[in-house]
């Protein structure tokens, strides 16, 4: 199984659905299991959850940094 592709697919779904993203914050395991529709071993499931969380944080930091840079361009 390609975990990077799985992480990317989950990220796309979370970014397009704020309610789903909020549920992921509260119970990532349940949301992830429902989204992927397959039963993964816990180590793989946890790897996907941590990968998704890391990319969400990275995207958030990038958005904030972009806003700061745009502020100084004005």
C-alpha positions as CSV (number, residue, x, y, z in Angstrom):
1,X,0.0,0.0,0.0
2,X,1.3,3.5,-0.9
3,X,1.0,5.4,2.3
4,X,2.1,8.7,0.7
5,X,-0.7,8.5,-1.8
6,X,-3.2,7.6,1.0
7,X,-2.0,10.6,3.0
8,X,-2.4,12.8,0.0
9,X,-5.9,11.5,-0.8
10,X,-7.0,12.0,2.9
11,X,-5.5,15.5,2.9
12,X,-7.5,16.5,-0.2
13,X,-10.7,15.3,1.4
14,X,-10.0,17.1,4.7
15,X,-9.2,20.3,3.0
16,X,-12.4,20.3,1.1
17,X,-14.7,19.5,4.0
18,X,-14.3,21.6,7.2
19,X,-16.7,19.4,9.1
20,X,-14.7,16.3,8.2
21,X,-11.5,18.0,9.2
22,X,-13.0,19.0,12.6
23,X,-14.1,15.4,13.2
24,X,-10.6,14.2,12.2
25,X,-9.2,16.5,14.9
26,X,-11.4,14.9,17.5
27,X,-11.2,11.2,16.4
28,X,-8.6,10.7,13.6
29,X,-8.8,6.9,13.7
30,X,-12.5,6.7,13.2
31,X,-12.5,9.3,10.4
32,X,-9.5,7.7,8.6
33,X,-11.0,4.2,8.8
34,X,-14.2,5.5,7.3
35,X,-12.5,7.4,4.6
36,X,-10.2,4.7,3.4
37,X,-12.7,1.9,3.8
38,X,-10.1,-0.7,4.5
39,X,-8.7,-2.2,7.7
40,X,-5.1,-1.3,8.1
41,X,-2.7,-2.6,10.8
42,X,-2.4,-0.1,13.7
43,X,1.2,0.8,12.8
44,X,0.2,1.8,9.3
45,X,-2.9,3.5,10.5
46,X,-0.9,5.5,13.0
47,X,1.7,6.4,10.3
48,X,-1.1,7.8,8.0
49,X,-2.6,9.8,10.9
50,X,0.7,11.3,11.8
51,X,1.5,12.0,8.2
52,X,-1.8,13.8,7.7
53,X,-1.4,15.8,10.9
54,X,2.1,16.8,9.9
55,X,1.1,18.0,6.4
56,X,-1.9,19.9,7.8
57,X,0.4,21.7,10.2
58,X,2.9,22.4,7.5
59,X,0.2,23.8,5.2
60,X,-1.1,26.0,8.0
61,X,2.4,27.4,8.7
62,X,2.9,28.0,4.9
63,X,-0.4,29.9,4.7
64,X,0.5,32.0,7.7
65,X,4.0,32.7,6.4
66,X,2.5,33.7,3.0
67,X,0.2,36.1,4.7
68,X,3.1,37.7,6.6
69,X,5.1,38.0,3.4
70,X,2.2,39.6,1.6
71,X,1.8,42.1,4.4
72,X,5.4,43.3,4.0
73,X,5.0,43.5,0.2
74,X,2.5,46.3,0.5
